[in-house]
Amino acid sequence: MKTIGYKPTHMTILNDIAIFIIEKILVSIYNSDMGNIKFLLANFIDEFNQSDINKKIELVKSFPFPKITNKKYAAYISATVEELCYRSNLNIPDWVFKKKYCLKEPFFVGGFESLKAFLIVESPLPFRRRNIFVSENVLKRV
């Protein structure tokens, strides 16, 4: 309960905004299918990055998650594989360039209107090519 005459400072307002944004992000990630896809992809990226060249080639020779039929997620996975191959100096498999892995409508990961211009500029080419807009560190793993 606020006391009479309470005046929030700039820092309390910024903290409230930050908490609100973090809560929105967590809810959208963990209560959606995209959260599951991110978990699968995180494991895939880790395995890819820790593998030798022969294992990397094996991992990307075909679509890595055949049970995923959602076009948006399939396009996201295809862009991920292309970017991983590019960063590893591997030949990019032909399957990633199939038209079915391109979206007709733009998909802005995160869903924040205020970030659209930033994501358009920052998205790696394999994602932009598929009409998917993400931050440049989308594949960065801690």
N, CA, C and O of each residue as an XYZ file, in Angstrom:
568
protein
N       0.839     -1.180      0.000
C       0.000      0.000      0.000
C       0.886      1.246      0.000
O       1.831      1.347      0.782
N       0.579      2.161     -0.859
C       1.342      3.394     -0.973
C       0.902      4.377      0.114
O      -0.273      4.447      0.474
N       1.862      5.124      0.618
C       1.541      6.128      1.641
C       1.132      7.428      0.966
O       1.467      7.669     -0.193
N       0.411      8.256      1.695
C      -0.024      9.542      1.152
C       1.210     10.377      0.850
O       2.137     10.450      1.656
N       1.212     10.999     -0.306
C       2.331     11.831     -0.695
C       3.476     11.047     -1.328
O       4.534     11.617     -1.594
N       3.283      9.730     -1.578
C       4.335      8.905     -2.185
C       4.612      9.386     -3.598
O       3.693      9.534     -4.403
N       5.884      9.631     -3.898
C       6.285     10.021     -5.241
C       7.348      9.034     -5.711
O       8.449      8.997     -5.162
N       7.021      8.238     -6.724
C       8.015      7.280     -7.201
C       9.201      7.999     -7.845
O       9.033      9.023     -8.507
N      10.377      7.462     -7.646
C      11.572      8.023     -8.273
C      11.715      7.403     -9.659
O      11.013      6.455    -10.012
N      12.635      7.960    -10.431
C      12.904      7.401    -11.760
C      13.348      5.951    -11.649
O      12.986      5.119    -12.480
N      14.133      5.651    -10.622
C      14.637      4.278    -10.465
C      13.505      3.302    -10.144
O      13.492      2.188    -10.668
N      12.566      3.694     -9.302
C      11.466      2.766     -9.001
C      10.598      2.560    -10.227
O      10.097      1.457    -10.447
N      10.412      3.588    -11.024
C       9.637      3.445    -12.253
C      10.369      2.520    -13.222
O       9.755      1.630    -13.810
N      11.675      2.722    -13.392
C      12.457      1.849    -14.271
C      12.446      0.406    -13.777
O      12.330     -0.523    -14.575
N      12.567      0.217    -12.468
C      12.511     -1.140    -11.920
C      11.160     -1.787    -12.188
O      11.095     -2.960    -12.557
N      10.089     -1.036    -12.007
C       8.750     -1.566    -12.276
C       8.602     -1.952    -13.745
O       8.041     -3.000    -14.062
N       9.100     -1.112    -14.628
C       9.038     -1.404    -16.070
C       9.857     -2.655    -16.381
O       9.395     -3.525    -17.119
N      11.058     -2.754    -15.832
C      11.914     -3.919    -16.077
C      11.246     -5.199    -15.587
O      11.268     -6.215    -16.282
N      10.659     -5.157    -14.409
C       9.972     -6.339    -13.873
C       8.803     -6.712    -14.768
O       8.589     -7.892    -15.045
N       8.051     -5.733    -15.220
C       6.925     -5.997    -16.111
C       7.391     -6.674    -17.394
O       6.794     -7.664    -17.819
N       8.455     -6.154    -18.021
C       8.973     -6.721    -19.269
C       9.483     -8.141    -19.047
O       9.194     -9.031    -19.846
N      10.232     -8.363    -17.980
C      10.750     -9.701    -17.684
C       9.604    -10.685    -17.479
O       9.650    -11.807    -17.983
N       8.584    -10.271    -16.747
C       7.428    -11.146    -16.533
C       6.745    -11.482    -17.854
O       6.365    -12.632    -18.076
N       6.585    -10.498    -18.731
C       5.965    -10.734    -20.037
C       6.782    -11.733    -20.862
O       6.224    -12.632    -21.490
N       8.101    -11.567    -20.854
C       8.969    -12.473    -21.602
C       8.857    -13.889    -21.045
O       8.690    -14.841    -21.808
N       8.947    -14.037    -19.742
C       8.873    -15.367    -19.134
C       7.541    -16.039    -19.409
O       7.497    -17.230    -19.717
N       6.474    -15.299    -19.303
C       5.158    -15.879    -19.571
C       5.059    -16.323    -21.024
O       4.578    -17.421    -21.304
N       5.509    -15.484    -21.946
C       5.392    -15.843    -23.358
C       6.277    -17.018    -23.731
O       5.907    -17.816    -24.592
N       7.441    -17.143    -23.101
C       8.334    -18.259    -23.407
C       7.841    -19.555    -22.779
O       7.731    -20.573    -23.462
N       7.551    -19.524    -21.509
C       7.259    -20.768    -20.803
C       5.827    -21.256    -20.966
O       5.551    -22.421    -20.684
N       4.920    -20.417    -21.407
C       3.545    -20.855    -21.601
C       3.212    -21.028    -23.077
O       2.041    -20.990    -23.457
N       4.222    -21.215    -23.902
C       3.961    -21.364    -25.328
C       4.777    -22.504    -25.910
O       5.727    -22.998    -25.302
N       4.378    -22.896    -27.092
C       5.127    -23.925    -27.816
C       6.537    -23.446    -28.138
O       7.468    -24.248    -28.203
N       6.696    -22.142    -28.340
C       8.019    -21.608    -28.677
C       9.003    -21.901    -27.554
O      10.189    -22.104    -27.817
N       8.545    -21.926    -26.325
C       9.417    -22.287    -25.210
C       9.945    -23.700    -25.362
O      11.120    -23.958    -25.101
N       9.087    -24.617    -25.781
C       9.517    -25.993    -26.017
C      10.503    -26.072    -27.172
O      11.495    -26.798    -27.104
N      10.228    -25.325    -28.229
C      11.134    -25.306    -29.379
C      12.488    -24.745    -28.964
O      13.527    -25.272    -29.363
N      12.484    -23.688    -28.172
C      13.750    -23.100    -27.717
C      14.540    -24.090    -26.873
O      15.768    -24.134    -26.951
N      13.846    -24.877    -26.073
C      14.519    -25.896    -25.269
C      15.140    -26.958    -26.180
O      16.301    -27.325    -26.001
N      14.385    -27.445    -27.140
C      14.911    -28.433    -28.094
C      16.093    -27.863    -28.870
O      17.119    -28.524    -29.034
N      15.938    -26.635    -29.342
C      17.012    -26.004    -30.109
C      18.247    -25.742    -29.261
O      19.370    -25.886    -29.742
N      18.054    -25.363    -28.020
C      19.198    -25.121    -27.138
C      20.022    -26.396    -27.000
O      21.250    -26.360    -27.076
N      19.349    -27.510    -26.799
C      20.057    -28.793    -26.705
C      20.733    -29.150    -28.022
O      21.861    -29.642    -28.034
N      20.038    -28.901    -29.135
C      20.606    -29.178    -30.456
C      21.845    -28.321    -30.699
O      22.869    -28.821    -31.167
N      21.750    -27.032    -30.382
C      22.882    -26.116    -30.575
C      24.069    -26.554    -29.721
O      25.207    -26.559    -30.191
N      23.807    -26.917    -28.482
C      24.885    -27.404    -27.608
C      25.555    -28.637    -28.193
O      26.782    -28.724    -28.248
N      24.738    -29.588    -28.630
C      25.314    -30.811    -29.206
C      26.110    -30.494    -30.463
O      27.207    -31.018    -30.654
N      25.565    -29.641    -31.317
C      26.259    -29.249    -32.544
C      27.601    -28.599    -32.214
O      28.632    -28.977    -32.770
N      27.585    -27.641    -31.326
C      28.805    -26.898    -31.000
C      29.879    -27.763    -30.340
O      31.069    -27.470    -30.458
N      29.472    -28.814    -29.655
C      30.419    -29.689    -28.961
C      30.872    -30.878    -29.813
O      31.683    -31.691    -29.369
N      30.353    -30.976    -31.020
C      30.644    -32.137    -31.866
C      31.825    -31.888    -32.792
O      32.181    -30.749    -33.096
N      32.416    -32.988    -33.227
C      33.456    -32.874    -34.253
C      32.779    -32.664    -35.603
O      31.554    -32.740    -35.702
N      33.554    -32.404    -36.623
C      33.011    -32.039    -37.936
C      32.110    -33.124    -38.513
O      31.073    -32.808    -39.098
N      32.476    -34.390    -38.366
C      31.658    -35.470    -38.915
C      30.295    -35.557    -38.231
O      29.278    -35.780    -38.887
N      30.281    -35.382    -36.927
C      29.020    -35.406    -36.185
C      28.153    -34.204    -36.559
O      26.934    -34.329    -36.675
N      28.785    -33.035    -36.747
C      28.035    -31.848    -37.157
C      27.340    -32.083    -38.497
O      26.168    -31.747    -38.664
N      28.061    -32.655    -39.437
C      27.485    -32.947    -40.755
C      26.309    -33.900    -40.619
O      25.279    -33.720    -41.268
N      26.460    -34.895    -39.791
C      25.390    -35.873    -39.552
C      24.158    -35.196    -38.931
O      23.025    -35.496    -39.309
N      24.381    -34.297    -37.990
C      23.277    -33.633    -37.298
C      22.417    -32.779    -38.225
O      21.216    -32.635    -37.995
N      23.021    -32.211    -39.273
C      22.285    -31.271    -40.127
C      21.937    -31.815    -41.507
O      21.371    -31.089    -42.325
N      22.257    -33.061    -41.780
C      22.020    -33.562    -43.138
C      20.530    -33.630    -43.489
O      20.170    -33.616    -44.666
N      19.671    -33.703    -42.480
C      18.228    -33.651    -42.713
C      17.595    -32.822    -41.591
O      18.239    -32.514    -40.588
N      16.336    -32.474    -41.780
C      15.620    -31.668    -40.784
C      15.707    -32.366    -39.432
O      15.258    -33.505    -39.305
N      16.281    -31.704    -38.404
C      16.584    -32.386    -37.142
C      15.391    -32.739    -36.261
O      15.528    -33.539    -35.335
N      14.223    -32.155    -36.532
C      13.046    -32.405    -35.697
C      11.852    -32.755    -36.589
O      10.950    -31.935    -36.756
N      11.838    -33.957    -37.160
C      10.795    -34.302    -38.144
C       9.365    -34.267    -37.605
O       8.424    -34.174    -38.393
N       9.177    -34.338    -36.301
C       7.817    -34.316    -35.740
C       7.242    -32.903    -35.658
O       6.048    -32.736    -35.409
N       8.066    -31.904    -35.863
C       7.598    -30.514    -35.820
C       7.041    -30.149    -37.192
O       7.760    -30.145    -38.191
N       5.767    -29.847    -37.217
C       5.104    -29.518    -38.478
C       4.676    -28.056    -38.554
O       4.290    -27.590    -39.626
N       4.734    -27.330    -37.452
C       4.380    -25.925    -37.445
C       5.342    -25.168    -38.355
O       6.555    -25.199    -38.148
N       4.802    -24.494    -39.356
C       5.628    -23.822    -40.365
C       6.564    -22.769    -39.757
O       7.714    -22.638    -40.176
N       6.068    -22.032    -38.782
C       6.867    -20.986    -38.144
C       8.086    -21.593    -37.445
O       9.202    -21.087    -37.571
N       7.861    -22.665    -36.718
C       8.950    -23.304    -35.982
C       9.918    -24.018    -36.924
O      11.129    -24.016    -36.704
N       9.373    -24.620    -37.963
C      10.228    -25.295    -38.947
C      11.145    -24.283    -39.635
O      12.321    -24.563    -39.868
N      10.605    -23.115    -39.958
C      11.420    -22.063    -40.574
C      12.502    -21.583    -39.607
O      13.640    -21.345    -40.013
N      12.151    -21.444    -38.348
C      13.108    -21.018    -37.320
C      14.241    -22.038    -37.196
O      15.410    -21.664    -37.094
N      13.898    -23.309    -37.206
C      14.905    -24.378    -37.115
C      15.788    -24.378    -38.349
O      17.006    -24.524    -38.243
N      15.185    -24.214    -39.514
C      15.949    -24.161    -40.759
C      16.956    -23.006    -40.734
O      18.109    -23.178    -41.128
N      16.523    -21.849    -40.278
C      17.426    -20.697    -40.177
C      18.548    -20.975    -39.183
O      19.695    -20.590    -39.411
N      18.221    -21.634    -38.093
C      19.223    -21.985    -37.081
C      20.282    -22.894    -37.678
O      21.477    -22.677    -37.478
N      19.850    -23.909    -38.408
C      20.800    -24.847    -39.019
C      21.681    -24.122    -40.036
O      22.892    -24.339    -40.073
N      21.084    -23.269    -40.854
C      21.888    -22.524    -41.831
C      22.941    -21.664    -41.139
O      24.099    -21.645    -41.556
N      22.549    -20.961    -40.097
C      23.487    -20.094    -39.379
C      24.587    -20.904    -38.696
O      25.750    -20.501    -38.715
N      24.238    -22.035    -38.095
C      25.245    -22.892    -37.462
C      26.255    -23.405    -38.485
O      27.458    -23.416    -38.228
N      25.763    -23.824    -39.637
C      26.660    -24.308    -40.693
C      27.574    -23.197    -41.186
O      28.772    -23.403    -41.383
N      26.997    -22.016    -41.381
C      27.789    -20.871    -41.827
C      28.906    -20.572    -40.833
O      30.055    -20.370    -41.228
N      28.574    -20.544    -39.555
C      29.562    -20.236    -38.522
C      30.627    -21.327    -38.386
O      31.733    -21.067    -37.913
N      30.291    -22.530    -38.797
C      31.229    -23.655    -38.685
C      31.939    -23.958    -39.995
O      32.671    -24.944    -40.091
N      31.729    -23.116    -41.008
C      32.322    -23.323    -42.329
C      31.956    -24.676    -42.929
O      32.786    -25.325    -43.565
N      30.721    -25.093    -42.724
C      30.211    -26.332    -43.307
C      29.355    -25.997    -44.516
O      28.765    -24.919    -44.598
N      29.296    -26.939    -45.457
C      28.346    -26.775    -46.552
C      26.939    -26.778    -45.964
O      26.605    -27.602    -45.113
N      26.142    -25.862    -46.425
C      24.775    -25.768    -45.929
C      23.935    -26.786    -46.683
O      23.931    -26.799    -47.914
N      23.218    -27.645    -45.946
C      22.436    -28.685    -46.631
C      21.308    -28.075    -47.480
O      20.726    -27.051    -47.120
N      21.017    -28.723    -48.603
C      20.009    -28.213    -49.535
C      18.620    -28.082    -48.918
O      17.863    -27.187    -49.294
N      18.279    -28.948    -47.990
C      16.923    -28.947    -47.442
C      16.561    -27.611    -46.782
O      15.388    -27.239    -46.760
N      17.551    -26.885    -46.244
C      17.221    -25.631    -45.546
C      16.700    -24.550    -46.490
O      16.071    -23.593    -46.038
N      16.950    -24.683    -47.791
C      16.540    -23.664    -48.756
C      15.175    -23.942    -49.383
O      14.728    -23.199    -50.258
N      14.515    -25.007    -48.937
C      13.191    -25.309    -49.483
C      12.211    -24.192    -49.133
O      12.256    -23.616    -48.046
N      11.333    -23.909    -50.076
C      10.360    -22.824    -49.923
C       9.469    -23.015    -48.692
O       9.003    -22.038    -48.105
N       9.236    -24.258    -48.306
C       8.352    -24.505    -47.164
C       8.941    -23.987    -45.852
O       8.233    -23.907    -44.848
N      10.226    -23.637    -45.850
C      10.861    -23.102    -44.655
C      10.941    -21.575    -44.665
O      11.716    -20.983    -43.913
N      10.135    -20.943    -45.523
C      10.060    -19.480    -45.567
C       8.645    -19.058    -45.193
O       7.668    -19.670    -45.624
N       8.550    -18.029    -44.403
C       7.246    -17.548    -43.950
C       6.738    -16.436    -44.863
O       7.515    -15.621    -45.361
N       5.437    -16.417    -45.071
C       4.832    -15.343    -45.866
C       4.700    -14.070    -45.041
O       4.897    -12.967    -45.552
N       4.369    -14.226    -43.769
C       4.192    -13.088    -42.870
C       5.400    -12.979    -41.936
O       5.936    -14.003    -41.512
N       5.833    -11.778    -41.610
C       6.966    -11.620    -40.690
C       6.660    -12.197    -39.308
O       5.539    -12.095    -38.810
N       7.662    -12.792    -38.714
C       7.560    -13.348    -37.365
C       8.621    -12.668    -36.513
O       9.818    -12.865    -36.722
N       8.176    -11.871    -35.557
C       9.085    -11.175    -34.652
C       9.116    -11.938    -33.340
O       8.153    -11.913    -32.574
N      10.229    -12.615    -33.086
C      10.365    -13.404    -31.876
C      10.382    -12.461    -30.680
O      11.136    -11.488    -30.652
N       9.565    -12.753    -29.720
C       9.445    -11.909    -28.540
C       8.143    -11.138    -28.537
O       7.569    -10.890    -27.477
N       7.668    -10.753    -29.722
C       6.369    -10.118    -29.846
C       6.261     -8.683    -29.372
O       5.147     -8.175    -29.248
N       7.356     -8.012    -29.104
C       7.282     -6.630    -28.637
C       7.313     -5.675    -29.828
O       8.285     -5.632    -30.581
N       6.238     -4.915    -29.983
C       6.147     -3.945    -31.071
C       7.333     -2.984    -31.076
O       7.851     -2.632    -32.135
N       7.753     -2.567    -29.897
C       8.807     -1.562    -29.796
C      10.164     -2.074    -30.269
O      11.065     -1.274    -30.526
N      10.327     -3.384    -30.387
C      11.614     -3.954    -30.798
C      11.694     -4.284    -32.287
O      12.750     -4.699    -32.763
N      10.624     -4.111    -33.016
C      10.602     -4.544    -34.415
C      11.723     -3.921    -35.250
O      12.429     -4.637    -35.959
N      11.893     -2.619    -35.176
C      12.929     -1.963    -35.982
C      14.306     -2.490    -35.616
O      15.136     -2.727    -36.493
N      14.548     -2.670    -34.342
C      15.824     -3.208    -33.864
C      16.053     -4.614    -34.408
O      17.152     -4.921    -34.871
N      15.042     -5.470    -34.362
C      15.186     -6.854    -34.823
C      15.356     -6.931    -36.334
O      16.090     -7.789    -36.825
N      14.703     -6.066    -37.069
C      14.862     -6.052    -38.530
C      16.313     -5.791    -38.896
O      16.858     -6.433    -39.794
N      16.928     -4.862    -38.212
C      18.321     -4.499    -38.496
C      19.288     -5.571    -38.010
O      20.271     -5.874    -38.686
N      19.017     -6.142    -36.850
C      19.984     -7.011    -36.185
C      19.918     -8.492    -36.582
O      20.888     -9.221    -36.378
N      18.815     -8.939    -37.133
C      18.632    -10.361    -37.427
C      19.694    -10.895    -38.376
O      19.994    -10.264    -39.390
N      20.272    -12.068    -38.052
C      21.204    -12.700    -38.998
C      20.485    -13.030    -40.307
O      19.285    -13.302    -40.310
N      21.215    -13.004    -41.406
C      20.649    -13.209    -42.740
C      19.792    -14.472    -42.870
O      18.710    -14.392    -43.452
N      20.220    -15.635    -42.358
C      19.368    -16.824    -42.526
C      17.970    -16.657    -41.920
O      17.014    -17.263    -42.404
N      17.846    -15.860    -40.891
C      16.543    -15.616    -40.276
C      15.756    -14.598    -41.103
O      14.576    -14.807    -41.386
N      16.405    -13.501    -41.489
C      15.734    -12.478    -42.312
C      15.234    -13.078    -43.617
O      14.135    -12.762    -44.073
N      16.044    -13.944    -44.215
C      15.701    -14.579    -45.484
C      14.374    -15.347    -45.371
O      13.652    -15.507    -46.355
N      14.071    -15.813    -44.169
C      12.848    -16.593    -43.925
C      11.737    -15.751    -43.291
O      10.707    -16.278    -42.871
N      11.962    -14.448    -43.229
C      10.978    -13.519    -42.665
C      10.828    -13.691    -41.151
O       9.753    -13.483    -40.588
N      11.935    -14.075    -40.508
C      11.988    -14.234    -39.055
C      12.947    -13.185    -38.517
O      14.040    -12.997    -39.051
N      12.533    -12.511    -37.468
C      13.346    -11.416    -36.941
C      13.673    -11.662    -35.474
O      12.793    -11.753    -34.618
N      14.974    -11.766    -35.219
C      15.516    -12.114    -33.905
C      16.697    -11.207    -33.596
O      17.138    -10.445    -34.457
N      17.203    -11.281    -32.389
C      18.411    -10.518    -32.063
C      19.626    -11.240    -32.631
O      19.576    -12.439    -32.905
N      20.707    -10.506    -32.801
C      21.902    -11.081    -33.413
C      22.532    -12.182    -32.567
O      23.294    -12.998    -33.087
N      22.231    -12.216    -31.294
C      22.817    -13.240    -30.414
C      21.860    -14.414    -30.200
O      21.942    -15.108    -29.187
N      20.970    -14.630    -31.138
C      19.928    -15.648    -31.013
C      20.492    -17.044    -30.738
O      19.849    -17.838    -30.052
N      21.651    -17.349    -31.248
C      22.228    -18.688    -31.059
C      23.264    -18.741    -29.953
O      23.877    -19.783    -29.720
N      23.460    -17.636    -29.279
C      24.450    -17.601    -28.214
C      23.983    -18.439    -27.030
O      22.850    -18.318    -26.563
N      24.874    -19.278    -26.568
C      24.582    -20.122    -25.419
C      25.555    -19.759    -24.311
O      26.726    -19.475    -24.563
N      25.062    -19.772    -23.093
C      25.892    -19.417    -21.940
C      26.789    -20.578    -21.571
O      27.568    -20.479    -20.622
